Amino acid sequence: MPSGINAFPPGQQDHVRAIRSLLEPLEYIATTPEAARWGGESRLRRHREGGKLGLGDALIAGVATDLGATVVTRNRPDFARQGVAVLEYA
């Protein structure tokens, strides 16, 4: 059974090409045990402060911290609160 981009029905090849052109330049970055640990600790800190932090945002912040990278997002507060470098876009 086709999944992902291969699930598009025939006749929508323009959509498939557009999606591929957006995804092609992206680099897949896997998490590491250290980044996952950092993300878990960040979630725990936020929980103890009475707030919430999604697992995805915590892991993204952990990977960014591990790599010394900047997170590009429209969700600046959740990442800035974790102390990671953030570049916000509209």
N, CA, C and O atoms as a CHARMM CRD file, in Angstrom:
* protein
*
  360
    1    1 MET  N      0.84100  -1.18600   0.00000 PROA 1      0.00000
    2    1 MET  CA     0.00000   0.00000   0.00000 PROA 1      0.00000
    3    1 MET  C      0.88100   1.24300   0.00000 PROA 1      0.00000
    4    1 MET  O      1.75400   1.38200   0.85600 PROA 1      0.00000
    5    2 PRO  N      0.66200   2.14500  -0.94900 PROA 2      0.00000
    6    2 PRO  CA     1.47200   3.35600  -1.00000 PROA 2      0.00000
    7    2 PRO  C      1.21600   4.25000   0.21100 PROA 2      0.00000
    8    2 PRO  O      0.10800   4.30800   0.74400 PROA 2      0.00000
    9    3 SER  N      2.24600   4.92600   0.61800 PROA 3      0.00000
   10    3 SER  CA     2.08900   5.86800   1.72400 PROA 3      0.00000
   11    3 SER  C      2.87400   7.13200   1.41400 PROA 3      0.00000
   12    3 SER  O      3.66800   7.17600   0.47400 PROA 3      0.00000
   13    4 GLY  N      2.63900   8.15300   2.22000 PROA 4      0.00000
   14    4 GLY  CA     3.34500   9.41400   2.03200 PROA 4      0.00000
   15    4 GLY  C      3.08900  10.00900   0.66200 PROA 4      0.00000
   16    4 GLY  O      1.96300  10.00300   0.16500 PROA 4      0.00000
   17    5 ILE  N      4.13400  10.51300   0.07000 PROA 5      0.00000
   18    5 ILE  CA     4.00900  11.17800  -1.22900 PROA 5      0.00000
   19    5 ILE  C      3.57200  10.20600  -2.31800 PROA 5      0.00000
   20    5 ILE  O      2.98700  10.62500  -3.31700 PROA 5      0.00000
   21    6 ASN  N      3.84700   8.92000  -2.14200 PROA 6      0.00000
   22    6 ASN  CA     3.45900   7.91200  -3.13400 PROA 6      0.00000
   23    6 ASN  C      1.96900   7.59800  -3.09700 PROA 6      0.00000
   24    6 ASN  O      1.47500   6.87100  -3.95900 PROA 6      0.00000
   25    7 ALA  N      1.24700   8.12900  -2.12200 PROA 7      0.00000
   26    7 ALA  CA    -0.18800   7.87400  -2.01000 PROA 7      0.00000
   27    7 ALA  C     -1.02600   8.82100  -2.87500 PROA 7      0.00000
   28    7 ALA  O     -2.23800   8.64100  -2.99100 PROA 7      0.00000
   29    8 PHE  N     -0.39200   9.82300  -3.48100 PROA 8      0.00000
   30    8 PHE  CA    -1.13100  10.72100  -4.35700 PROA 8      0.00000
   31    8 PHE  C     -1.67700   9.93600  -5.54800 PROA 8      0.00000
   32    8 PHE  O     -0.96600   9.12100  -6.13600 PROA 8      0.00000
   33    9 PRO  N     -2.93100  10.18100  -5.90100 PROA 9      0.00000
   34    9 PRO  CA    -3.48900   9.47000  -7.05900 PROA 9      0.00000
   35    9 PRO  C     -2.86100   9.94800  -8.35800 PROA 9      0.00000
   36    9 PRO  O     -2.33300  11.05800  -8.42900 PROA 9      0.00000
   37   10 PRO  N     -2.91800   9.10600  -9.38500 PROA 10     0.00000
   38   10 PRO  CA    -2.40300   9.53600 -10.69400 PROA 10     0.00000
   39   10 PRO  C     -3.12100  10.82600 -11.12800 PROA 10     0.00000
   40   10 PRO  O     -4.29100  11.03500 -10.80700 PROA 10     0.00000
   41   11 GLY  N     -2.42200  11.65500 -11.83900 PROA 11     0.00000
   42   11 GLY  CA    -3.01100  12.91100 -12.28100 PROA 11     0.00000
   43   11 GLY  C     -2.65400  14.07500 -11.37400 PROA 11     0.00000
   44   11 GLY  O     -2.96300  15.22500 -11.68800 PROA 11     0.00000
   45   12 GLN  N     -2.01000  13.79000 -10.25600 PROA 12     0.00000
   46   12 GLN  CA    -1.61100  14.86200  -9.33800 PROA 12     0.00000
   47   12 GLN  C     -0.08700  14.98000  -9.27700 PROA 12     0.00000
   48   12 GLN  O      0.48600  15.32300  -8.24300 PROA 12     0.00000
   49   13 GLN  N      0.53600  14.69400 -10.38500 PROA 13     0.00000
   50   13 GLN  CA     1.99800  14.72000 -10.43600 PROA 13     0.00000
   51   13 GLN  C      2.55800  16.12600 -10.20500 PROA 13     0.00000
   52   13 GLN  O      3.68300  16.27000  -9.72500 PROA 13     0.00000
   53   14 ASP  N      1.78700  17.16000 -10.54100 PROA 14     0.00000
   54   14 ASP  CA     2.25100  18.52300 -10.25800 PROA 14     0.00000
   55   14 ASP  C      2.40700  18.72300  -8.75500 PROA 14     0.00000
   56   14 ASP  O      3.36700  19.35000  -8.30600 PROA 14     0.00000
   57   15 HSD  N      1.46500  18.19300  -7.97400 PROA 15     0.00000
   58   15 HSD  CA     1.54800  18.28500  -6.50900 PROA 15     0.00000
   59   15 HSD  C      2.74600  17.49700  -5.99600 PROA 15     0.00000
   60   15 HSD  O      3.47000  17.95900  -5.11400 PROA 15     0.00000
   61   16 VAL  N      2.94600  16.32400  -6.54400 PROA 16     0.00000
   62   16 VAL  CA     4.06600  15.48200  -6.12900 PROA 16     0.00000
   63   16 VAL  C      5.38800  16.19500  -6.40700 PROA 16     0.00000
   64   16 VAL  O      6.27100  16.21300  -5.54900 PROA 16     0.00000
   65   17 ARG  N      5.53200  16.77800  -7.58900 PROA 17     0.00000
   66   17 ARG  CA     6.75400  17.50800  -7.92700 PROA 17     0.00000
   67   17 ARG  C      6.95600  18.70700  -6.99100 PROA 17     0.00000
   68   17 ARG  O      8.07600  18.97200  -6.55500 PROA 17     0.00000
   69   18 ALA  N      5.88400  19.42200  -6.68700 PROA 18     0.00000
   70   18 ALA  CA     5.99500  20.57900  -5.78900 PROA 18     0.00000
   71   18 ALA  C      6.44400  20.14900  -4.39800 PROA 18     0.00000
   72   18 ALA  O      7.30500  20.79100  -3.79600 PROA 18     0.00000
   73   19 ILE  N      5.87200  19.07900  -3.89200 PROA 19     0.00000
   74   19 ILE  CA     6.25100  18.59100  -2.55700 PROA 19     0.00000
   75   19 ILE  C      7.69600  18.11800  -2.55700 PROA 19     0.00000
   76   19 ILE  O      8.45500  18.42200  -1.63700 PROA 19     0.00000
   77   20 ARG  N      8.07100  17.38400  -3.57800 PROA 20     0.00000
   78   20 ARG  CA     9.46900  16.91100  -3.65900 PROA 20     0.00000
   79   20 ARG  C     10.44300  18.08600  -3.70800 PROA 20     0.00000
   80   20 ARG  O     11.50800  18.03400  -3.09300 PROA 20     0.00000
   81   21 SER  N     10.08500  19.14000  -4.43100 PROA 21     0.00000
   82   21 SER  CA    10.99000  20.29200  -4.53000 PROA 21     0.00000
   83   21 SER  C     11.12800  21.00200  -3.18100 PROA 21     0.00000
   84   21 SER  O     12.16700  21.60200  -2.90400 PROA 21     0.00000
   85   22 LEU  N     10.10600  20.94100  -2.35400 PROA 22     0.00000
   86   22 LEU  CA    10.19400  21.52700  -1.01600 PROA 22     0.00000
   87   22 LEU  C     11.01100  20.64500  -0.06700 PROA 22     0.00000
   88   22 LEU  O     11.77600  21.15500   0.75200 PROA 22     0.00000
   89   23 LEU  N     10.84900  19.33400  -0.17800 PROA 23     0.00000
   90   23 LEU  CA    11.50100  18.41400   0.75100 PROA 23     0.00000
   91   23 LEU  C     12.94600  18.08500   0.39200 PROA 23     0.00000
   92   23 LEU  O     13.75900  17.79700   1.27100 PROA 23     0.00000
   93   24 GLU  N     13.26100  18.12800  -0.89300 PROA 24     0.00000
   94   24 GLU  CA    14.58100  17.70500  -1.35700 PROA 24     0.00000
   95   24 GLU  C     15.74400  18.42300  -0.67200 PROA 24     0.00000
   96   24 GLU  O     16.71800  17.76400  -0.30800 PROA 24     0.00000
   97   25 PRO  N     15.68600  19.74500  -0.48100 PROA 25     0.00000
   98   25 PRO  CA    16.84700  20.41300   0.13200 PROA 25     0.00000
   99   25 PRO  C     16.94800  20.21300   1.65000 PROA 25     0.00000
  100   25 PRO  O     17.95100  20.59600   2.25200 PROA 25     0.00000
  101   26 LEU  N     15.93200  19.62500   2.27000 PROA 26     0.00000
  102   26 LEU  CA    15.96700  19.45300   3.71400 PROA 26     0.00000
  103   26 LEU  C     16.88000  18.30400   4.10900 PROA 26     0.00000
  104   26 LEU  O     16.97600  17.29400   3.41200 PROA 26     0.00000
  105   27 GLU  N     17.53800  18.47800   5.22500 PROA 27     0.00000
  106   27 GLU  CA    18.42000  17.44300   5.75000 PROA 27     0.00000
  107   27 GLU  C     17.72600  16.77400   6.93300 PROA 27     0.00000
  108   27 GLU  O     17.25700  17.44900   7.84900 PROA 27     0.00000
  109   28 TYR  N     17.66600  15.45400   6.90700 PROA 28     0.00000
  110   28 TYR  CA    17.08900  14.71300   8.02700 PROA 28     0.00000
  111   28 TYR  C     18.12400  14.64900   9.13100 PROA 28     0.00000
  112   28 TYR  O     19.27300  14.27300   8.89800 PROA 28     0.00000
  113   29 ILE  N     17.71500  15.01700  10.32600 PROA 29     0.00000
  114   29 ILE  CA    18.61200  14.97000  11.47900 PROA 29     0.00000
  115   29 ILE  C     17.95600  14.10300  12.54100 PROA 29     0.00000
  116   29 ILE  O     16.87200  14.41700  13.03500 PROA 29     0.00000
  117   30 ALA  N     18.61100  13.03100  12.88000 PROA 30     0.00000
  118   30 ALA  CA    18.08700  12.11000  13.89400 PROA 30     0.00000
  119   30 ALA  C     18.42000  12.61900  15.29500 PROA 30     0.00000
  120   30 ALA  O     19.40200  13.33200  15.50200 PROA 30     0.00000
  121   31 THR  N     17.59200  12.24000  16.22700 PROA 31     0.00000
  122   31 THR  CA    17.88900  12.57700  17.60800 PROA 31     0.00000
  123   31 THR  C     19.00000  11.67400  18.12400 PROA 31     0.00000
  124   31 THR  O     19.29200  10.63100  17.54000 PROA 31     0.00000
  125   32 THR  N     19.60200  12.08000  19.20100 PROA 32     0.00000
  126   32 THR  CA    20.62700  11.28700  19.87400 PROA 32     0.00000
  127   32 THR  C     20.14000  11.01400  21.29000 PROA 32     0.00000
  128   32 THR  O     19.22400  11.69100  21.75900 PROA 32     0.00000
  129   33 PRO  N     20.72200  10.05000  21.97900 PROA 33     0.00000
  130   33 PRO  CA    20.32900   9.83900  23.37700 PROA 33     0.00000
  131   33 PRO  C     20.48500  11.09700  24.22800 PROA 33     0.00000
  132   33 PRO  O     19.65800  11.37300  25.09700 PROA 33     0.00000
  133   34 GLU  N     21.55100  11.85800  23.97200 PROA 34     0.00000
  134   34 GLU  CA    21.77300  13.09000  24.74600 PROA 34     0.00000
  135   34 GLU  C     20.68000  14.11800  24.46900 PROA 34     0.00000
  136   34 GLU  O     20.18000  14.76400  25.39000 PROA 34     0.00000
  137   35 ALA  N     20.30900  14.26600  23.18600 PROA 35     0.00000
  138   35 ALA  CA    19.25700  15.21800  22.82500 PROA 35     0.00000
  139   35 ALA  C     17.91600  14.78900  23.40600 PROA 35     0.00000
  140   35 ALA  O     17.14800  15.62700  23.88000 PROA 35     0.00000
  141   36 ALA  N     17.63200  13.49200  23.37400 PROA 36     0.00000
  142   36 ALA  CA    16.37500  12.99100  23.93800 PROA 36     0.00000
  143   36 ALA  C     16.34000  13.21100  25.44700 PROA 36     0.00000
  144   36 ALA  O     15.31000  13.59800  25.99900 PROA 36     0.00000
  145   37 ARG  N     17.46000  12.96500  26.10700 PROA 37     0.00000
  146   37 ARG  CA    17.54200  13.19800  27.55900 PROA 37     0.00000
  147   37 ARG  C     17.31600  14.67000  27.86700 PROA 37     0.00000
  148   37 ARG  O     16.57300  15.01000  28.78800 PROA 37     0.00000
  149   38 TRP  N     17.95900  15.54300  27.09500 PROA 38     0.00000
  150   38 TRP  CA    17.80000  16.97900  27.28400 PROA 38     0.00000
  151   38 TRP  C     16.33600  17.36800  27.12200 PROA 38     0.00000
  152   38 TRP  O     15.79800  18.12900  27.92600 PROA 38     0.00000
  153   39 GLY  N     15.69300  16.84500  26.08000 PROA 39     0.00000
  154   39 GLY  CA    14.28300  17.13800  25.84800 PROA 39     0.00000
  155   39 GLY  C     13.39600  16.65800  26.98300 PROA 39     0.00000
  156   39 GLY  O     12.47000  17.36000  27.38800 PROA 39     0.00000
  157   40 GLY  N     13.67500  15.46400  27.49900 PROA 40     0.00000
  158   40 GLY  CA    12.90300  14.94800  28.62400 PROA 40     0.00000
  159   40 GLY  C     13.06700  15.80500  29.86500 PROA 40     0.00000
  160   40 GLY  O     12.10100  16.07200  30.57900 PROA 40     0.00000
  161   41 GLU  N     14.29000  16.23200  30.11500 PROA 41     0.00000
  162   41 GLU  CA    14.54100  17.09700  31.27400 PROA 41     0.00000
  163   41 GLU  C     13.86200  18.45400  31.10000 PROA 41     0.00000
  164   41 GLU  O     13.36200  19.03000  32.06700 PROA 41     0.00000
  165   42 SER  N     13.84400  18.96000  29.87800 PROA 42     0.00000
  166   42 SER  CA    13.18700  20.23300  29.60700 PROA 42     0.00000
  167   42 SER  C     11.68500  20.13500  29.85100 PROA 42     0.00000
  168   42 SER  O     11.07800  21.03600  30.43000 PROA 42     0.00000
  169   43 ARG  N     11.09100  19.02300  29.39900 PROA 43     0.00000
  170   43 ARG  CA     9.64900  18.80500  29.64400 PROA 43     0.00000
  171   43 ARG  C      9.36300  18.72700  31.14000 PROA 43     0.00000
  172   43 ARG  O      8.38000  19.29000  31.62100 PROA 43     0.00000
  173   44 LEU  N     10.21700  18.03300  31.86500 PROA 44     0.00000
  174   44 LEU  CA    10.02300  17.89400  33.31000 PROA 44     0.00000
  175   44 LEU  C     10.11700  19.24600  34.00100 PROA 44     0.00000
  176   44 LEU  O      9.29900  19.55600  34.86700 PROA 44     0.00000
  177   45 ARG  N     11.11600  20.06300  33.62500 PROA 45     0.00000
  178   45 ARG  CA    11.23200  21.40700  34.20900 PROA 45     0.00000
  179   45 ARG  C      9.97100  22.22500  33.95700 PROA 45     0.00000
  180   45 ARG  O      9.44100  22.86600  34.86500 PROA 45     0.00000
  181   46 ARG  N      9.49900  22.19400  32.71700 PROA 46     0.00000
  182   46 ARG  CA     8.29100  22.96500  32.36700 PROA 46     0.00000
  183   46 ARG  C      7.08800  22.47100  33.15100 PROA 46     0.00000
  184   46 ARG  O      6.27800  23.27400  33.61400 PROA 46     0.00000
  185   47 HSD  N      6.96300  21.16900  33.30200 PROA 47     0.00000
  186   47 HSD  CA     5.85100  20.59300  34.06600 PROA 47     0.00000
  187   47 HSD  C      5.92000  21.04400  35.52600 PROA 47     0.00000
  188   47 HSD  O      4.90100  21.40200  36.11700 PROA 47     0.00000
  189   48 ARG  N      7.10600  21.02700  36.09800 PROA 48     0.00000
  190   48 ARG  CA     7.27800  21.45000  37.50500 PROA 48     0.00000
  191   48 ARG  C      6.97700  22.92500  37.69400 PROA 48     0.00000
  192   48 ARG  O      6.61600  23.35200  38.79000 PROA 48     0.00000
  193   49 GLU  N      7.12600  23.71800  36.61800 PROA 49     0.00000
  194   49 GLU  CA     6.78800  25.15000  36.66500 PROA 49     0.00000
  195   49 GLU  C      5.29200  25.37800  36.49700 PROA 49     0.00000
  196   49 GLU  O      4.81800  26.51200  36.57800 PROA 49     0.00000
  197   50 GLY  N      4.55300  24.30100  36.26400 PROA 50     0.00000
  198   50 GLY  CA     3.11500  24.42100  36.09300 PROA 50     0.00000
  199   50 GLY  C      2.67000  24.58000  34.65600 PROA 50     0.00000
  200   50 GLY  O      1.49400  24.84000  34.40000 PROA 50     0.00000
  201   51 GLY  N      3.57000  24.43100  33.72500 PROA 51     0.00000
  202   51 GLY  CA     3.22800  24.59500  32.32000 PROA 51     0.00000
  203   51 GLY  C      3.24600  23.27600  31.57000 PROA 51     0.00000
  204   51 GLY  O      3.42000  22.20800  32.15500 PROA 51     0.00000
  205   52 LYS  N      3.06300  23.37600  30.27600 PROA 52     0.00000
  206   52 LYS  CA     3.08400  22.20800  29.40500 PROA 52     0.00000
  207   52 LYS  C      4.09900  22.43400  28.29900 PROA 52     0.00000
  208   52 LYS  O      4.36000  23.56600  27.89100 PROA 52     0.00000
  209   53 LEU  N      4.67000  21.32600  27.82100 PROA 53     0.00000
  210   53 LEU  CA     5.59700  21.36900  26.70300 PROA 53     0.00000
  211   53 LEU  C      5.44900  20.06200  25.96100 PROA 53     0.00000
  212   53 LEU  O      5.63900  18.98900  26.53300 PROA 53     0.00000
  213   54 GLY  N      5.11100  20.15000  24.69000 PROA 54     0.00000
  214   54 GLY  CA     4.91800  18.95300  23.89300 PROA 54     0.00000
  215   54 GLY  C      6.21900  18.19700  23.66700 PROA 54     0.00000
  216   54 GLY  O      7.29900  18.78500  23.63100 PROA 54     0.00000
  217   55 LEU  N      6.09500  16.88900  23.51600 PROA 55     0.00000
  218   55 LEU  CA     7.26200  16.05100  23.29300 PROA 55     0.00000
  219   55 LEU  C      8.01900  16.46700  22.03400 PROA 55     0.00000
  220   55 LEU  O      9.24900  16.51000  22.03700 PROA 55     0.00000
  221   56 GLY  N      7.29500  16.77200  20.96000 PROA 56     0.00000
  222   56 GLY  CA     7.94600  17.16800  19.71500 PROA 56     0.00000
  223   56 GLY  C      8.80400  18.40500  19.88300 PROA 56     0.00000
  224   56 GLY  O      9.95200  18.43100  19.43900 PROA 56     0.00000
  225   57 ASP  N      8.25500  19.43800  20.52700 PROA 57     0.00000
  226   57 ASP  CA     9.02000  20.66700  20.73200 PROA 57     0.00000
  227   57 ASP  C     10.21900  20.42300  21.63500 PROA 57     0.00000
  228   57 ASP  O     11.28800  20.99600  21.42100 PROA 57     0.00000
  229   58 ALA  N     10.04900  19.58300  22.63400 PROA 58     0.00000
  230   58 ALA  CA    11.16200  19.27500  23.54100 PROA 58     0.00000
  231   58 ALA  C     12.27900  18.53900  22.79900 PROA 58     0.00000
  232   58 ALA  O     13.45700  18.82800  23.00900 PROA 58     0.00000
  233   59 LEU  N     11.91400  17.59500  21.93800 PROA 59     0.00000
  234   59 LEU  CA    12.93300  16.85900  21.18700 PROA 59     0.00000
  235   59 LEU  C     13.62500  17.74400  20.15800 PROA 59     0.00000
  236   59 LEU  O     14.83800  17.65100  19.97300 PROA 59     0.00000
  237   60 ILE  N     12.86300  18.59700  19.49300 PROA 60     0.00000
  238   60 ILE  CA    13.46700  19.53000  18.52900 PROA 60     0.00000
  239   60 ILE  C     14.46500  20.43300  19.24200 PROA 60     0.00000
  240   60 ILE  O     15.56900  20.65500  18.74400 PROA 60     0.00000
  241   61 ALA  N     14.08600  20.95300  20.39800 PROA 61     0.00000
  242   61 ALA  CA    14.99200  21.80600  21.17500 PROA 61     0.00000
  243   61 ALA  C     16.21600  21.02400  21.63000 PROA 61     0.00000
  244   61 ALA  O     17.32700  21.55500  21.62500 PROA 61     0.00000
  245   62 GLY  N     16.02400  19.77000  22.02300 PROA 62     0.00000
  246   62 GLY  CA    17.16100  18.94100  22.43400 PROA 62     0.00000
  247   62 GLY  C     18.14000  18.70900  21.30200 PROA 62     0.00000
  248   62 GLY  O     19.35200  18.79500  21.50000 PROA 62     0.00000
  249   63 VAL  N     17.62900  18.41700  20.12000 PROA 63     0.00000
  250   63 VAL  CA    18.50200  18.21300  18.95600 PROA 63     0.00000
  251   63 VAL  C     19.21400  19.51600  18.60300 PROA 63     0.00000
  252   63 VAL  O     20.41100  19.50900  18.31900 PROA 63     0.00000
  253   64 ALA  N     18.49300  20.62300  18.61800 PROA 64     0.00000
  254   64 ALA  CA    19.11500  21.91800  18.30600 PROA 64     0.00000
  255   64 ALA  C     20.22500  22.23100  19.30800 PROA 64     0.00000
  256   64 ALA  O     21.29300  22.70800  18.92400 PROA 64     0.00000
  257   65 THR  N     19.97700  21.96900  20.56800 PROA 65     0.00000
  258   65 THR  CA    20.99200  22.21300  21.59600 PROA 65     0.00000
  259   65 THR  C     22.20100  21.32100  21.36100 PROA 65     0.00000
  260   65 THR  O     23.34300  21.77600  21.43500 PROA 65     0.00000
  261   66 ASP  N     21.94400  20.05100  21.07700 PROA 66     0.00000
  262   66 ASP  CA    23.01400  19.07800  20.83500 PROA 66     0.00000
  263   66 ASP  C     23.88900  19.50000  19.65600 PROA 66     0.00000
  264   66 ASP  O     25.10200  19.29000  19.67300 PROA 66     0.00000
  265   67 LEU  N     23.27300  20.09600  18.63100 PROA 67     0.00000
  266   67 LEU  CA    24.00400  20.50000  17.42100 PROA 67     0.00000
  267   67 LEU  C     24.49400  21.94600  17.45800 PROA 67     0.00000
  268   67 LEU  O     25.26400  22.36600  16.59400 PROA 67     0.00000
  269   68 GLY  N     24.04500  22.70700  18.46300 PROA 68     0.00000
  270   68 GLY  CA    24.36500  24.13100  18.49000 PROA 68     0.00000
  271   68 GLY  C     23.64900  24.87900  17.38200 PROA 68     0.00000
  272   68 GLY  O     24.17100  25.85200  16.83900 PROA 68     0.00000
  273   69 ALA  N     22.44000  24.41500  17.04900 PROA 69     0.00000
  274   69 ALA  CA    21.68000  24.97000  15.93300 PROA 69     0.00000
  275   69 ALA  C     20.59900  25.93400  16.42500 PROA 69     0.00000
  276   69 ALA  O     20.27300  25.97400  17.61100 PROA 69     0.00000
  277   70 THR  N     20.06400  26.69100  15.50900 PROA 70     0.00000
  278   70 THR  CA    18.95900  27.60700  15.75700 PROA 70     0.00000
  279   70 THR  C     17.67100  26.96600  15.27000 PROA 70     0.00000
  280   70 THR  O     17.63600  26.37900  14.18800 PROA 70     0.00000
  281   71 VAL  N     16.61900  27.07500  16.05600 PROA 71     0.00000
  282   71 VAL  CA    15.30200  26.57100  15.66500 PROA 71     0.00000
  283   71 VAL  C     14.57500  27.67100  14.90200 PROA 71     0.00000
  284   71 VAL  O     14.45100  28.79200  15.39600 PROA 71     0.00000
  285   72 VAL  N     14.09800  27.36200  13.71400 PROA 72     0.00000
  286   72 VAL  CA    13.31400  28.30600  12.90900 PROA 72     0.00000
  287   72 VAL  C     11.85800  27.89100  13.05700 PROA 72     0.00000
  288   72 VAL  O     11.48000  26.78500  12.67100 PROA 72     0.00000
  289   73 THR  N     11.03400  28.78800  13.62300 PROA 73     0.00000
  290   73 THR  CA     9.66600  28.42000  13.97300 PROA 73     0.00000
  291   73 THR  C      8.77300  29.64300  14.07900 PROA 73     0.00000
  292   73 THR  O      9.24700  30.77600  14.16800 PROA 73     0.00000
  293   74 ARG  N      7.46700  29.39000  14.06700 PROA 74     0.00000
  294   74 ARG  CA     6.49800  30.43900  14.40400 PROA 74     0.00000
  295   74 ARG  C      6.11400  30.32600  15.87500 PROA 74     0.00000
  296   74 ARG  O      5.36800  31.16200  16.38500 PROA 74     0.00000
  297   75 ASN  N      6.60800  29.31500  16.55000 PROA 75     0.00000
  298   75 ASN  CA     6.28100  29.04500  17.94600 PROA 75     0.00000
  299   75 ASN  C      7.44600  29.46300  18.84500 PROA 75     0.00000
  300   75 ASN  O      8.00600  28.64300  19.57300 PROA 75     0.00000
  301   76 ARG  N      7.79500  30.71800  18.78500 PROA 76     0.00000
  302   76 ARG  CA     8.94500  31.22400  19.53400 PROA 76     0.00000
  303   76 ARG  C      8.86800  30.96600  21.04200 PROA 76     0.00000
  304   76 ARG  O      9.86800  30.53600  21.61700 PROA 76     0.00000
  305   77 PRO  N      7.74300  31.20300  21.70800 PROA 77     0.00000
  306   77 PRO  CA     7.72300  31.08800  23.17300 PROA 77     0.00000
  307   77 PRO  C      8.16600  29.72400  23.70600 PROA 77     0.00000
  308   77 PRO  O      8.95000  29.66200  24.65300 PROA 77     0.00000
  309   78 ASP  N      7.68000  28.64000  23.11800 PROA 78     0.00000
  310   78 ASP  CA     8.02900  27.31800  23.64300 PROA 78     0.00000
  311   78 ASP  C      9.51800  27.03000  23.51900 PROA 78     0.00000
  312   78 ASP  O     10.08600  26.35300  24.37500 PROA 78     0.00000
  313   79 PHE  N     10.15900  27.53200  22.46600 PROA 79     0.00000
  314   79 PHE  CA    11.58200  27.26600  22.28700 PROA 79     0.00000
  315   79 PHE  C     12.44100  28.25100  23.07400 PROA 79     0.00000
  316   79 PHE  O     13.43000  27.85100  23.68700 PROA 79     0.00000
  317   80 ALA  N     12.08100  29.51500  23.06400 PROA 80     0.00000
  318   80 ALA  CA    12.84200  30.50900  23.82600 PROA 80     0.00000
  319   80 ALA  C     12.81100  30.17700  25.31200 PROA 80     0.00000
  320   80 ALA  O     13.80900  30.35800  26.01000 PROA 80     0.00000
  321   81 ARG  N     11.68300  29.69600  25.79500 PROA 81     0.00000
  322   81 ARG  CA    11.52900  29.31200  27.19600 PROA 81     0.00000
  323   81 ARG  C     12.49600  28.18300  27.56800 PROA 81     0.00000
  324   81 ARG  O     12.90100  28.05600  28.72300 PROA 81     0.00000
  325   82 GLN  N     12.85700  27.37200  26.57700 PROA 82     0.00000
  326   82 GLN  CA    13.78900  26.27500  26.82600 PROA 82     0.00000
  327   82 GLN  C     15.24600  26.71400  26.70900 PROA 82     0.00000
  328   82 GLN  O     16.16000  25.94000  26.99300 PROA 82     0.00000
  329   83 GLY  N     15.45400  27.95400  26.29100 PROA 83     0.00000
  330   83 GLY  CA    16.80200  28.49300  26.22900 PROA 83     0.00000
  331   83 GLY  C     17.55400  28.19500  24.94400 PROA 83     0.00000
  332   83 GLY  O     18.77800  28.31500  24.90000 PROA 83     0.00000
  333   84 VAL  N     16.83200  27.80500  23.89300 PROA 84     0.00000
  334   84 VAL  CA    17.49900  27.54600  22.61000 PROA 84     0.00000
  335   84 VAL  C     17.43400  28.78900  21.72500 PROA 84     0.00000
  336   84 VAL  O     16.54800  29.63000  21.87700 PROA 84     0.00000
  337   85 ALA  N     18.37300  28.88800  20.81300 PROA 85     0.00000
  338   85 ALA  CA    18.36600  30.00700  19.86000 PROA 85     0.00000
  339   85 ALA  C     17.18000  29.82300  18.92700 PROA 85     0.00000
  340   85 ALA  O     16.94200  28.72400  18.42600 PROA 85     0.00000
  341   86 VAL  N     16.43000  30.90700  18.69300 PROA 86     0.00000
  342   86 VAL  CA    15.21400  30.83900  17.88500 PROA 86     0.00000
  343   86 VAL  C     15.23000  31.94300  16.83900 PROA 86     0.00000
  344   86 VAL  O     15.59000  33.08600  17.11900 PROA 86     0.00000
  345   87 LEU  N     14.83300  31.57600  15.63500 PROA 87     0.00000
  346   87 LEU  CA    14.59100  32.53500  14.57000 PROA 87     0.00000
  347   87 LEU  C     13.12000  32.38300  14.20500 PROA 87     0.00000
  348   87 LEU  O     12.69400  31.33300  13.72300 PROA 87     0.00000
  349   88 GLU  N     12.35300  33.43900  14.43800 PROA 88     0.00000
  350   88 GLU  CA    10.92000  33.39000  14.19200 PROA 88     0.00000
  351   88 GLU  C     10.60100  33.90400  12.79000 PROA 88     0.00000
  352   88 GLU  O     11.22300  34.85000  12.30700 PROA 88     0.00000
  353   89 TYR  N      9.63400  33.27400  12.15200 PROA 89     0.00000
  354   89 TYR  CA     9.16100  33.74800  10.85500 PROA 89     0.00000
  355   89 TYR  C      7.66200  33.92600  10.91900 PROA 89     0.00000
  356   89 TYR  O      6.99100  33.33600  11.76600 PROA 89     0.00000
  357   90 ALA  N      7.14100  34.73700  10.02600 PROA 90     0.00000
  358   90 ALA  CA     5.68900  34.99500  10.01500 PROA 90     0.00000
  359   90 ALA  C      4.99500  34.14400   8.98600 PROA 90     0.00000
  360   90 ALA  O      3.77600  34.22700   8.83700 PROA 90     0.00000
